Amino acid sequence: MIDASSVLDALPVQVAILDRTGTIVHINEAWRRQLASEPSRAAEPSVDLDVGVNYLDDLDPTAELLPDPGSGVAAAIRSVMRGVLPSHSVDYARNVAGGRRWFRMTAVPIDGPDAPHGAVIIHLDITEQRAAENESIRSNEQLAAAYNDVESFAVAVAADLAEPLRTVGLALGALHRDTELSDRQAELLDDLETAVLRFQRTVRGVHRMVESQTSDLIVEIVDTGALVAEIVEDLEPLLADRRGQIEIGELPLVVGSRFLLEHLFQHLVENAIVHGTRNTDGPRIHISARSDATGHLFTVDDDGPGLDHEQRRLAFQPLWRGDTADAHHSGMGLTLCRHAALRHGGEIWFEDAPAGGLSVVVRLPRQLGGTGDRHPSTAPVAVR
């Protein structure tokens, strides 16, 4: 038969057994070692929580019990012993040999034949855990501060670049109109105008993403069918130039930010037009959605060359343009799309389209910020 005392002595945590009055009747070896390591035992006998001492009447006066004072902890342990509470835990700090350490005290009842008979008290040293938690908090605070600095810098840079870029664009346009140019000069000027246009789109993309991250998300009921129809109408010149056709299925009402959803669908539709097939029939694009109890799944299909596995992995990264270099690609479009989906608690990914091109799939949750799927009776609301 294995002796119970030997089992308790083998445990690495400090264990004491209390009788029904709260008096310590047994301690294990780890508890004894802790007593031996405590400073000034002779000067402070009340710290000596040894056998025969009432644990409840003589809770360690050197401990800073959290979240309750000592009397509250004692009352909680008595409730455990009476069977009112199944257990009770509290973290506290105390001075021991080698410095200040943190412990977690846990009390669990000992049931007798007819009624609660006492309690087991466990003291677990959590100093390293607390240090790791504090370090994690400090690291998160530092990261948050650094992130805020980057956001502020990005907004400032975007604002500072916007006006010079606009001035350069106007100057190039005037030069193109008012100057007799050779074919080579005109070609170089076209390249410059394209580069400026792309840079402007990149700056606007950065500004929009940072702005939407740092501000409240204004949510309302958005008719995505009407929104996409407006976007397609705005893109009609590009669609006509590419001789493309767009088929729009029935799209649902969603709860979300019209600002972010407009940018999301604007880029996906424009991307599908630009990357669709360029044969004599022009690109064929299909926009559809299906809904279930959890949310809405939107799909934008094109019949272009699609993206390979590596391109799909990189496509959502900022400033990635693949093999394209025209003014329609700032390198921020898909990054903004991913940001818009994530801000709604959704996600975005790629699949192979039925026509052999690319399908971009966006999942948006049915509820956002507790607004639900009903038409709101009040103005749009802001949520974090």
N, C-alpha and C positions, 0 to 999 in steps of 0.2 A: 504494500500500500504506500503510495507516494504521500509524504507529509505536506499538508496545505501550506505550512510556513515556508517550506523549501520552494514551493511553486511561487509564492509571493516574493521571496528573496531573489528568485531568478529573473523577475521582471525588471526592465530598465527604468520604469517609472516609479515615482514615490507613491506608496500606498499605505493608508492608515484605516483601521477598522474602528468605528465608533459604536458604543452601545446605545440603548434607547435614550439615555440622558445626554448623549453627546460626548461622553468621556472616551478618550483614546484607550483601547484595550489591546491593540496590536499594531506594530509598524513593521514594514519590510526593510531589507538591507539598504535599498536606495534611499529611503526616508532617513535611516540612521546616518548614512554617509552625508546627507544634506545637513543634518543637525550638527555633525562634527565640523562641517565647513563654514558654518555661520559665524560671523565675527561677534565678539563681546557677549558670549553666551552667559558668562558669570554675572556680567553687569546688567543683563536684561533677561532674567529668567522667564519672563512672559513669552519670549521668543522661542523658548525650549518646548516645542509642541511634542512632548514625549509621552510615553505610556503613563496613564494616570492623570494627565491634564485634560480638562474639559475643552475640547476644540471650539465649541460654540461660544463659551464664555470668554475665551482667551484667544480670539482670532488675532493673528500677527499684527502688532501695532506698527511694524516697519513696512507693512505692505500697503500699497495704494490700490485698493480693490476697485475694480471697474465692472459694471457701471454703477454699482451700489456701494454705499458705505458698509462697514463691517456688520452693523446690526441688520441691515437688509439681507446680507449674505447668510447670516446666522438664521434669520427667519425663513429664508428659502430652503436651507438645509433641513430645518425642522419640518417644513412642509413635505420635503422628500421623505423624511423618516416616517411621517404619518400617512404617506401614500397619496397625498394631495397632488404632488408633482412627481412625474416619472423620473426626473433627473434635474440637475441644475449645474450650470457651468459659468465661470467668471474668469477673466484674465486679470492678472495683477503683477506688479513689479515689486521686487524686494532686493535689498542689498545683501549679498553673500560674499564669501571669500572669492576674490578675483574680480569683484565689481558688481554692477547692477544687472540683474537678469529678470526675464519675464517668464511667468508660469501660467498655466491654465488649470484651475481647480475644478474638478467635476465630482459631484456627489450623486450616488445611486443608492437606492434602498436595499436593505437586507431584510427579507421577509422571514418572520418566525412562523411557528405552527399556526398561530391564531391571529397575529397582528404584526405590523411592521416592527422589526426588532432592533434596527440601527441603520448604519449607513457605511458605505465604502467611500473613502475620500481619496482621489487620485490627483497628484500634482504632476503635470507634464511640463517640462522645460520647453518653452516655445521661443526662446531668445533669438535663435537663428531665423525662425519663421517670421518673427516680427521685423527683424532687420531686413529680410528679403522683401517683405511687403512694403516697408518704408522706402527701400531703395527703388522698388517698382513705382511707387507713388512719385518719388522725386524724378525718376526717369520720364514718367508720363508727363509730369508738369514741364520738364525741360523740353520734351518733344512738342508739347502743345505750344509752348512759347516760341520755339523755333518755327513751327508750322505757321503760327500767326505772323511771325516776321516775314516768312516767305510769301504768305498771302498778301501782306501789305506791300511788299516789294513788287510783287507781280502786278498788283493794281496800279501802283505808282508808275511802273515801267510802261504798262499798257496805255495809261493816260498820257504819259509824256511822249510816247511814240505816235499816238493817233494823229495829232495835228501836223507834225512834220511829214508823215506819210501822205496825209491828205494834200499838203502843199506840193510835195514832189509829184503826186499823181496828177494834180491840176497843171503843173508846169510841163510835164511830159505830154499831156493831152494838148496843151496850147502849142508846144513845139511841133507835135505831129500835124496839127491843123495849119499852122501859119508858116511853116518852113518847107522849102523845096528840098527834098531829100533824095539821095540815091537809093537804089534798091537795098543795098547793104546797110545804109544808115537807117532806113525804114525798118528793116528786119531787126537791127539792134535795138531800135526804139521800142518796137513791139515786145521784144524780150524784156526790156526794162519795165514797161508798163505791166506785163504779166507778173514779173517778180514783185513789183510794188503791190499789185492787187492781192497776190497770195500772202504777202507779209501783212497787209491790212486785215485779211480774213483770219490769219493766225493771231494777231493782236486782239481782235474782237473775240475770238474763241477763248483765249486765256482770260480776258476780262469777264466774259459771261460765266465761265466756270467758277472763277473765284467769287464773283458777285453772288452767284446762286448758293455757294457753300457758306458764305458768311452772313447771309440774310435769312429771315424767316421764310419758310415755304408757304406761299399763299395757295391754299387749296380751295377748289370749287368743283362743281359738277361740270365736266368737259365732254361735249359731244364730239367724240373723235371722228365720227363720220363727216360732220360739217367742217371740222378742223382740217382733215386731210383733203377734202374737196377744195377748200380755200388755198391750201398749199399747192395742189395740182394746178389750180387756175393761175397762181403766181408763177409757176414754173412752165407755163404754156409755151413761151418763146423758146426755151431750151428743149422742151419736148418736141415742138415742131421742127426745130433745127435738126434734131436727131431722128425725126420721123418715127417717134415712139408712140406707143399706145399703153394706157394704164387702165386696168380693170380694178374697180374698188368694190369689195364685198360689203356686207352689212357690218358696221363697226359699232361698238357699244358706247354707252355713257360710262365714264370713269370718274373717280374722285382723285383729283391731282392738281398739279400746277400747270395752268395753261401755258405759261411762259416756257417751262422746261419741255412740256410735251410738244409744243410747236417746234422748238429747235430739234427735238428728237426726230419727229416725223419729217421735218423739212430736210434734214440731212439724209435720212434713209431713202426718201423718194428721189432726191437729187442724185444721190450716189447710184441708185439703180438706173436712172436715166443715163448718166455719164458712162457707167460701166456695162450697160446692156449691149447686146450684139449690135454691130454696125453694118449688118447686111442690108440689102435693098428694102427689106420690110421694116427695118428699125427695131429698137428694143421693145420687148413685151414685158410688162410689169404687172404683177398681181398683188394686191394688198387685201389681206383678210384678217379675221379674228374669230376666236371662239372663247367662250366663257364657261366657267364652272363655279362651284361653291367657294373656291379659294381665290379666284382672280380671273384675269383676262390674258389671253395669249395672242399677240399680234405677230403677223408674218408679212414681210415684204420680200417677194420673190422677183428675181430678174433672170434673164437668159444669157448673161454674159459669161466670161471665162471663169468666174469664181475665184476663190482663194485656196491655195494649198495649205497644208497643215501648219507650216512655219509662218506663213502670212497671217493665218487666223490667230496664231499665238501672239503676234506682234501688233495686230491691227488696232487694238484699243489703247496702245501706248501713245502718249503725246508726241506730236510732230512726225508720226510715221506716215509716209506717203506711198509706200510700195515702189512701184516702178513709174508712177505718174509724176509729172512735174508741171501740170497746167494750173491755171489760176483757180480752178474749181476745188483744189485740194490744199487746205491750209495745214493738214496734218493734225487738226484738233477735232474734226467732225465726229469720228467714232468715239474719241475720248469723251466728248460732251454727251454723246448718246449713252454711253455707259454710266456717266455721272448722273444723267437724268433718271435712268432706270434705278440706280442705287438709291438716289434721294427719295424715290417713291417706295423703297423697300422691295424693289423688283430686281430683275437681272436681264442680261442680253447675251445672246450667243449666235453662232453661225451653224447652218446646216446646208446640205446639198438641196438645191431647188429641184422640183419635179421636171422643169424644162432643161435641166443641165447646168444652170447657173448657180447663183448664191441665194440662200434664204437667210435673212436676218430675223431672228425671233426675239421678241421682247415680252417678258412676263411682268404684268403689273398686278399688285394685290387688289382684292375687291374693296378692302377698307384701308384707310390711311388716316392716322391721327384720331381714330375714333369717330370719324365723320360718317362712316357707313356708306351704303349704296343708294340712299334715298336722296331725292332732290332737296337741298337745304332750303329752309324757310328764311334764312338770314343771309347776309352778305358773306363773301368768301372769308375764310378764317386762316390765321397764320399758325403754323405749327413748326416745332423744331425737328 
